[in-house]
Each structure stands twice: as structure tokens, then as C-alpha cells.
Amino acid sequence: MAKKNSAKTDKKSKAPLEPQAVKERKKAPAAPVETPVEAAAVEKPVAESEPAAKAVEATAAESEPAAEVTAAEPVEEAPAPEPVCTSPRRSVAFIGSECYPFVKTGGLGGVMYALPKALVKQNCDVKVILPRYKCIPWEYQEKMIYRGAFNMDLCADGRSYYVGIMEYVWDGVVYDFIDNEEFFSSGNPYTNLIDDIPKYCYFAKAALAALNYMDWIPDIIHCHDWQAALIPVYLRTKFVNTKLTTAKTILTIHNLRFQGIYNIPTIRYWSGLPDYVFNKDALKTGRNDANMLKGGLTYANAITTVSQTYAGEIQSAWYGETLDAHLRYHAGKLRGIVNGIDYDIWNPETDACLPAGYNTSNVLEKKRENKRKLQEELGLVQDDGKFVIGLISRLTNQKGLDLVNAILPQVVDDYTQVVVLGSGDKVYEDSFRYYENACKGRVCANIMYDEARSHRIYAGADALLVPSQFEPCGLTQLIAMHYGTIPIVRETGGLKDTVEPYDMRNNSGNGFTFDRYDAGLLLDAINRAKAFYFDQRKHWDEMVLRDMEKDLSWENSAKQYKDLYLSLT
């Protein structure tokens, strides 16, 4: 049976600066008459379709003002230059279905934004390719520059489809948007598999055809999740006679539960892929279905996922979502690299969403101030002495919310408050609304996603709850630690890799954990955290400082990806 994929688009908390190449240009020009181009053929673009980065460099060189020396002004010492990465340069095409701030429904959108930016600092030339959804805010769309268009054969019957390329340059990264109103006119990036299967068959092939059209041949094509998983398959079949065959492919699994499964005739028709790829070692799954992610795993040169523990877990029947045997077969090219967080967005010292910014020198005082303001904002009893637990999550069974529901009456007492932020399954939404009414002043259920409010919960809460059934990486626990909020997590996936359980004997660790998926063990972890907060406050405050000092940035992860790129090329 086909698996459904749905999510709601997050609100944006930070907008990029106006791209360099379009400072004076507010609207994209009208598209010229499209030029038919075969998908598998390499065609040199005309001068106007060169990537914007080159134009930016040229403009910068021409407009550099002559230096002026004034005797009356003192000569200032030039600032020390930033360290230069000496690692060999590599070109990387990132291809995925979403990217902050243009469109973001979950962790994938954050990774697609932050990792390319970090890779630029690792001496990588990065281009990100995305669908041009209608839901992308106009403030970004109006600044996109038209880079060309062509026609591409797609389906098994050779139907031709328009492919437009719109470009946006920001922070050293070139974003190319694939334009086609027939596929990308929906209000949300993901609707249902009946529509999503054709949409992402088109996107995968169009992304490769666009690289050919622009004559931009990367060393690495880095694909993300099932929506881009057909790219390695196309590259080794339909694009085998193009310059792109020199590129190596990496497929990153962000959440194995979503795979792009549908019946073989439908995927065979829309993809136009040859019959021989629909076998049990590639796309075929079960009796009559095709699995787009499985096909990508087969043909990719390397497979990554977003934590070391999750890389091992998905090779087991419990976590493998029916692909465990396939992943064990390809284990030699599978590795886990944990995500980071973007310090430009998540920084308690400069966070404009907070009533009071803070750092390690004043966190203990300022967190109390943020707690009081959060309690006031949410209608909770204002008391510095309360133990405030935050839960920021999609409200789905994956996130362990059945455990939370089972024990919440035992958690909430005269000394404890619980703040929930998120939306999802109705059963959990209604349950948290019930507890808010039943425990007024002690429970607050924010059944929504509010980006700014999430920042204030991270800053104002004492602890953050992440009791997931499975968690490929998890970002909430990383953000919480950076904001001096102690995580309470289940030992699974990236949660296990990033949260070290507190050890009383050595006064070490940075959170509280439990292993088996059990409500009683979750309650025990919460009670241990509460007791530690009230009885060992000095050591609790030491843990807060340890968490804030921990390097959770993308720099280390980007270095690991760069090493992987170098090993493949």
C-alpha cells in the first residue's frame, strides 16, 4: 500500500538578505520563447544562462572603488583574515524537495539550507536545486532571475514537458529553481502520492537535465530523501551518455518511513525508466509495487543518514521499514553523519525572538527572566521556582506522544509546568487540549507551529522532552542544549548520539535518558531530572553551562561530508 506523506509548512523566523545579483531587479523578466532540448543531451547555454555567481564576481571586480588615503585619519590595522580551507575544492549539486527559507516542513528543509552554507566554508562550490513551488513567498520569487528554459521528454510515451530555470544567489550558494506550473502549482509541497509520484519523477529528471543545460557538471550530486531518489537511477540509465556520468551520487536518508512507494505501472509510466530497473534488487518491492527510495539506494555511490546510531538501527527489522535487508546488502556504502544547527538562526545571545538574550556568562539570570516572560505569555502561574518542561514536536506517534499522554497526570504537580507546541494527529491535539483545561495554570497546549514562540520555549523552559519511538537525528535536543535547556530523551537514533546521560559519580553528562520504549521509564527519567533540578541545583547549573559550551554547529558535520566527497572523487 502506498504510504502518505504530509506536513505543514513552518513559519519563517529569518529572511535572507537580498541576493547580490539582483539588488536592482525586483521582478523576473518575462521568459523568452522556450528552446526544445532533449533531456539526455548536453546543450551549451547562451551567455545569459550562466550561473549568477560568475556575474556577481565580475560585477564586484568592476565596481571595486579605488583606495583613498587621507592624512588626517589614522591608519588602522587590517583585520586578520578568516582561516582559509586548504582542502581540495569540489563542486556539489544539492537536490531536494525543500529548503529554508523558501519552503520548509521539517528537518530536511533546515539541512538543505545550513549544510550547503557550511560546505562553502569547506572550499566547496555549491548549487542547490529545488522545485519552484507556488507557495514560495513572493519576496523570494520576485528576486529570482530567469536562466533559461527547454523541453524535456519524461513519460514512457515520450510526452514533452517545459523546464524553466530561475536562480537566486545568497551567502555564496546558488539556488536554482525548476519551474513548471503543472507540477508545482499546489499550495503545499506535498499533497498525496497520486500527485507526488509524477511531480518528483519530473523533478528528478528535470534537475539533471537542468545541469546539462547549464553545462554545470558537479563532482558530486547529493540527493535527499525519496523525492530525489530517482536521480542516481536516471544518471545510470537515461543520462549515461552525457557529461554528468562523471559525477558521483550520494543519497541521504532523513527519515526511512517515507519511501515513495506506488504501483509499478504508474512509476514506470511517469519515470520513463527502462524495464530492467524494476527488479527486486532495484525499484521493485513486494509483488506489484515500486519503491523510489530503494532504487536510489541501489544506484547511489554512497548512502548517508543523519546519525551513526540510526545508520545501524535501519539495518534491523524493527527500524528498517521493510528495507533492512536491502540496507544490510548495501551496508558497505552506508554511514551516519549527525546533523548540526545553524548558529546564525539559533543563537540565544542574538535571538530577536527572546525577551532577554544571554550567553554562558549570564545564562542563569537571563533564563529566569525568559521563564517568567514565557509563563506570562502562555497564561501559566508565574513562579521562578516551577520546573518548566517544554515539548516542541509534530504531534504524531513517532514522537512518543502515547507515552506522554499515559503519564502526564503524574508529571504535572504543584511544582511542575508543561508547555506543548505543535500540531498533527487529532488524537494528540485533543488530548493536550484536555489536559490544558483540566490543569489550568500548569499545562499550556499550543496546537500550532509558531517559529518565534518555539524560540521562547527553548529559552524559557528548564527541560525539553523528546521521547521518540525513533529519531533519525533530531534537532530539538540540539537547539535545547545550545539554549541551556536540559534534554530528556529516549536513547534512539541521533538522540543517543548527541545526549550523554548524567552520571552522578563523575558529575558528567548533558541530559537524562531512558532506553526501552516504555511509559514507566519515561516517567522515571522525568522524575530524575526534577529531583536533580530541585536537590542538586549547583550541578544542574553546571550541566546547563556544559550544554551551552558544546559545539553543535554544522562545521564538524560539513568536514565529514567533505571527506566523503573527496573519498568518492
N, C-alpha and C positions, 0 to 999 in steps of 0.2 A: 504493500500500500504506500502511496506517495506520502511523504512527510511534509507537513506545512511549516512555513517559515513566516513569521510575522513579528513586527516590532514597531514601536512608536518612535518618532524622531525626537531626539533630545533638543532642548532649547540651548542656544549658544550663549556662552558667557564672555567670549572674547572674539572680536572681529579682527582679521588681518589688516595690515596696512595696505593702502592702495598699491598695486603692483607697479614695479618700476617702469615697465614697458608701456604702461597705459595711463600715466599721470594726467595727460591732457585729453585723453579719449574717454568718453563716458558711455558710448553705445557701440556695440559691434557693428561693423559695416554690413550692408546687405550682401548676401552670399552671391558670388558670380555663378555663371552657368556651370553646373557640375560636369566633370570630365569622367567618362566611364573608365574604370581601371579594374582589371581582373584582380581578385583577392590575392592570388598567389604570385602575381607579377610584381617586380620591383620597378617602380617608376620614379625617376628623379623629380622632386617637387620644383615648382618655379620659385624664383627668388623670394616672393612674398610668403612662402610657406616654410621658410627656415625657422627653427625654434627661436622663441623670443629672447633666450639667453644671449645669443650672439648679437642681436640688435641692441640689447641692453649694454653689453660690453663696448660695442662701437660707440654708442651714444655717450657713455661715461668717458671714453677716451677723448672724444671730440669736445666735450663740454667742460673738461677739467680747467679751472681757471689758473692763470699764471700766478706764481707766488709773489707776494708783495712783502718788502722789508721796510719797516718804519723804525727809525732810530729812537723815537720816543718810547716805544714799547719794549719791555724786557723780553729777551729771548727765552722761551720756555722749552724745557727738555721734552723731547718727543716721548710719548708713552711707549712702554715696552710692547713689542708686537706679540700677538697671540701665538702660542706654540703651533708650529706647522706640522701636520701629519706627514710623516715620511713614508708611510705605507704606499705601495704601488697603486696608481689610480685605476679605478674600474668604473664602467658605466652600467647603470642598473635601471631597468624599467619596472616600476611597481604597478601592478594591475590588480584592482579590486573593485568591489561594488559600492564602497562608501568611504568618505574621508572627511574628518572635521576640518574646517568649519562649514563646508559646503553641504554635506549631509552626513548625519551620524545617528545610528540607532543603538550602538553598543560599543564594546571594546575594539572591534575591528576598525571602526572609524577613527578612534584615537591612535591606534598603531599606524594606520596609513598616513596620518599626519606627522606624528612625532618621530618615527623611525627614519623616514627619508631625510628629515631635517638633521637628525643626528648623524646620518651617513655622509652628508655633505661635509661635516667636520672630519670625517674619516677619509677624506680625499676620494669621494665618490661623485660621479656625475649622475644625477638622479632625475628621472622623469616619471611622474605619476599619471596613470591613465585611468579615467573614471567615466561612467555614464553621465551625460548631461541631463539629469532628471529635471522635470518641470518644477519640482518642489525646491530646487536650489534657490536660495534667496536672490532677489533681483539685484541686490547690492553687489553680488559677485558676478552674476550673469552679464550685467551691463558693462563690466570691465574686461570681459573676455574678448580676445582678438581672434578673428577668423584666420585659420591657417590653411584651408583647402578643403576639397570635397571630391568624392569619387563614388562610383557604383561598385557594388560587391555582390558576387554570387553567393548565396547562402544555402538554400534548401536542396534536398535531394533532386528536385525537379529543375534546379538552376535558376530559381527566382532571383531577381536583382533588387538590391536594397541600397538606399542612399546612406553614405557615411560622411558626416561632416566632422571637422576637427576645429575646436575652439580652444584657445590657450590662455593661461593665467600664470603669471610668474610671481613667486612670493618666497622670501627667505632662502634664495638660492636654489629653489626647487621649481621645475617646470611642470605645471599641471595641464594635461591635455584631456579635453572632454570629448567623448564620442557623441555626436549629435544625430538623433533620429527620433522624430516626434511619434512615430508609430509605436516604438517600443518604450519610450521614456517619458510619456506624457502623463503618467499616473501621478497622483498626489503623494504617494509613498514609494520608496524604492522597492519594497517587497509587498506583493499583494497575495497571490496564490500561485501554486505550482503550474496551473494551467496557463497562466500568463508568464510566470517567471522562467519556465523552461525555454520557450522561444526567445525571450528577452536576453538571457545570459548565454545562449548559443550564439546569438547575433553579436553580443558584446565581446565574447572571447575571440571570435574570428575577426571582428572589426578592429580590435586592439592591435592584433598582429598586422593586419592589412594597413593600418594607420602608420605603424612603424616602418613598414615597407615604403609607403607613400612618401613619408618624410625622409626616407633614406637615413634613419637613425637606428643603427644596428648596435644594440647593447651587448655587453659581455654576459650579463645576467638578466633573465626575465623572472621576476619574483612575483608569483601569483598567490592569491589569498582566498581561501575557502572555496566552497563548491561553485560559487558564481563565476570564478575564473579558472576552474579546474580543467576545462577542456583545452586551455591554451597549450599545455605540453602535448596533448593528443593532436591538435591541429598542426603544431610545429613539426611533428614527426610524420605527418601524413600530407595534408593539403599544402604545406609550406616547405616541403622537403627540398625543393629546387630553388629556393630563394636564399638571399644573403643571411636571413635570420637563422638558418640552421647552424651557424657558428655559435649562437647564443646557448648558454646552459640554463636550465629551468629549475626553479625551486618552488615548491608548493607548501605553503604554511597552513596548518590546520588550527583554526582559532576555537572551534567547537565541533567535535566529531558528530554530534547529534544531528546536524544539518548537512545533508549529503547531495541533494538534487536527484532524487530517485523518481523515475516515471517509466511508463511502459516503453519498450524498445522501439516500436514503430514510430512513436511520437518523437523521441530524441533522435532516432536515425533520420527522420524526415527533416527536422529543423536544423540539425547539425550538418547534414550532408556528408557525414563521415563514412568511410568505406565499411563494408560489412564485417571485415576481419577484426575490427576493434571491438565488436560486440560479442566477445567471448568471455568465459568465466575468469580468465586471467587479467582482463582489462575492464570493460564497462559493464558486462553482464552481471546481474545479481539476482538471486532467486531463479524462478522459472522464466518469467517474461519481462523483467524489468531491467533498465539500465541505470547505472549509478555514476553520475558525472564526477563526483569526488574520487571514486575508486579508479576511474580511468586516468585521472590526473596523477594519482599516486603511482600508477603503473609506469607512466611515461616520463615523469619528472626525474631529473638527475639527482635531486636531493629533496628530502621531506623534513620540514621542521614543524614543531609545535611549541606552545608558549610557556612551557616549563619542563624541567627534567623529569619530575615525578609523573606528570601527565603523559609524557612520551612512553614511559613504562606502563602506566595504567591502561592506555588504549590498546595495548597488546594482549590484554586479558579479556575474557568473555564478559565480565561484569561491566567494564567501561568501554569495551570495543565497539559497541553499536553495530554488531554483526560483521565488522571489518577487522576483527582482531587477528584472524588467521592471515588475512591479506597483509596486514601491517607487520606481523611476525615474519612473513616471507620477505618483506622489503625492509626489515629492521636494520640492515647494513647501511642504508642511506637515510635513516631516521635519527634525529637528535632534537633535544629540547633546549630552547633558549628563553629564559624568563623575560617578560616584558619589564619596562621601566615606566616612570611617569614623567610628564613634561613639566619641568620646574618653571617654565615661563607661565604656565597656567595654574599649576598647583604650588603656590609659594605663600605660606602664612604671613610672611613679613610684608609682602606687597599686594596681597589679595584684596582687591577693591570691594569684594562682597562682604568682608568681615567688619563688624563694628570696631574691632581693635586688632591691628596687625601685631605680629610677635615673632621672635626668634628664640634661640636657645638661651639668651641672656635674660629674657623677661617672660618666658612661656608660662611659668607657674602663676604669675599675677594676671597676665592677659587672658589666659584660658578661663579663669574665674569670671572675668568681665564678659567674655564671649558666652559663657554658660548662662549668666544672668540675662543677657540680651536675648539669647535663644529661648529661654523659659518665658520671658515676657512676650516674644513674638508668637509663640505657639500656645499661649494660654495655660502654661504649666505653673505649678507653685514655684515661686522664685525663692530659691534657697541654695546657697553655695555648698551646703553640706549634703545635698542629694547626689546619689550616684546615677548619672545620666548615661543610658545605653542607646546608641544610635543603630538603626538598621536602614541602609540605603541599598535598594535592590529592585530588580524586576521581581514581581510577585508571582513566581512560578515554583513548581515542586522541586526543580533543580536546585533552588537556593535554600532548601532545608526548612521551608516555612511550615511544613506539617509538624516538625519538631518544636518550632517556636510556638505554634498555636497550642500544642499539648501542655506546655509548661508555663506559658505567660502568666496565668493567675498566681503561680508560685514565685515568679520573679518580681512582680510589682508589689511593693510594700511601702511602708511609710518612709523608707529611706531610698527608694529606687524609682526612677522615671524611665520610660521607654518612648523613643521617638522613631516613627516609621516614615520613610519617604519612598514612594514607588507606585507602580501600577502593574496590572497583569491579570491573572486569573481571578474571576469574580468571587470564588470561594474564599480567597485570601483577602481580597479587598473588603468583603463584607465582614469577615472575621475581625480584622483590625478596626473597622468602624464600630463593631460591637464593643470591643474592649475599650475604645476611646470613650464611649458613652457610659460603660459600666465602671470605668476607673478615671473619672474626670479629675483633671489636675495632675494625673500621674502617667497617662498614656495619651500620645498625640499621633493620629493617623493622617498623614498627608498622602492621600491617594491621587498622586500625580507625579510628574517629574519636573522639578524646579531646580535648574542648574545652580542659581545663586543660593537657594536655600540649602542645597547639598553642601556647599562650601561652609555655610554657617553651622551645619550639624557636625561636619568634620572638626570644626574648630571648637564648638561648644560642648560636645559630648566628652565623657570621660573614657568610654569604651565603645568599640564598634563590633557588631555581631555579624559573622559570616559563617553560618553552619551548613554549608552547601553539601548536597549529595555528591556532586563532582564539581570541580572548578579548574578549567584548563590553566588559567593563570590567576585571574582576579586582580583588579586594580584598586578596589575599595580598601583592602587591607594596607596596600602600599601608601595610598593617599592618607589614610588614617594615621599611620606611623609618622609620616612626614609632618602631620599637623599635631603630633604629640598626643594622639588618641590611641589607646591600647587595644589591639585586635583580640577578639575571642573567636577562634576559628576551628573548623574541623580539619584534621590532618589529611588533606587530599589535594592532588594537583599542585598548582602554584601556591596554594595556602601553606602546604607543608614545606615548600622550598623557601618561602620568604618569612615565615613566622617561627621563631625558635621558642619552644615552651619555657616558661620561667622555671629556673632551678633555684630553690630556696637555699641549698647548701652553698652554692657559689655566687648567689645573688646575680645570676646571669639570665639571659633570655630577653625576649621583647614582646611576649604576649602569652595568652592562655589557650590551650588546645585540648581537643578530645579526639579519639581515633574512630571507634565504631560509630556508625550512623544510628544513634540511639538517643531518645529524648532525655533519659536519665543522665547520660554522660554530658549532654549539653548543659543541663541544669547544674551539674557538678562543676563544670568549667566556669559558668557564670558566678556561682557561689564562691568559688576560689578567688575569682577576680574581685568580687565585692569585699570579701574578708581581707584581702590584701590591700585594697584601697582604704578601708577604714582602720585596719590594725597595723599596717606597715607602710604608712603614708610616705615616710622618708624614702624607702626603697621603691615605692610606686613612682615617686617623682624622679628618681634616678633612671627608672625604666623609660619614662617619658623623654628624658634627655637622650638616652641611648637611641631611641627610635628616631628622634629628630636628626641626630647626627649620622644616621645610617645613610649610605649612598644608594639611593633608589632611582637615580636618573637613568636616562637611556644610554649614557656613554659606554658603560661596560657591555650592555647588550649589543650596541652598534658595533663594537670591536669584534664581538663573537661572530656577528653576521659578516663583517668584512673578512674575517679569517676564513669563513666558509666560502665566500665568493672567490677568494684567492686560491683556495684548495681545488675549486672546480675549474679554474681558468689558468 
